[in-house]
Amino acid sequence: VRKTPDKKKLANALSYYHDNDIASVLSYLTPKERKHLYDSLGIENTSRVFAYLDEDVDKYFAELEADQAADIIEEMDADDAVDILEGLDDNKAKEIINLMEPEAKEDIELINSYADNQFGSLMTTNFIALKYGMSLQDTMNSLIEQAKENDNIGTIYLLNENDTLHGAIDLRDVLTARDEKDFEARIITSYPYVYADDNIDKESLDELIDYDEDSIPVLSERTNEVLGVITAQ
């Protein structure tokens, strides 16, 4: 960072490092150097670095303009954004939230509406859900479109018309299905799920671990709609 004033060259050099590695060196940089780093990385890459921050979150965000901070938070998964905002001064957090786009703000407010001991507090809205009953071609088109915004694509969820869970299917099965009949045969309709209002305890966590799925859908207890997912991470 100190030896590379050119932003493009610095961004290229940083591309060989993991986001967690970059996050770990922020404390060794001056505010001016950190600003150069963020400007070189861009909003999206900076948001991935900030997701790994455990300490001094409030200090780093205090160095940012409010609109830049809001842009960074918007790029994060909602659950990571909630964790970051909880580490900020209340007034700073409110200022950032007020500058965010409505959709991102709604995701954060949804997760914050659940207590820390409820599954809803652990979920992310980064997942792909497709309408059940579409043609295979329309399914693929919708999958590609949603994948531009959501990168948790290992498991695809199929929803009924009222957004309740019909089942789930592995991405590989979607890609290799020969036709609609083959696609239908690969859907798991007995896929495990939890309710957002359910309390988290050791027994329920052990049960989720035993399922050994990369994500588990979180449903609304009132409507059975899919609100989000809990990932294996």
Disulfide bonds with the S-S distance in Angstrom:
none
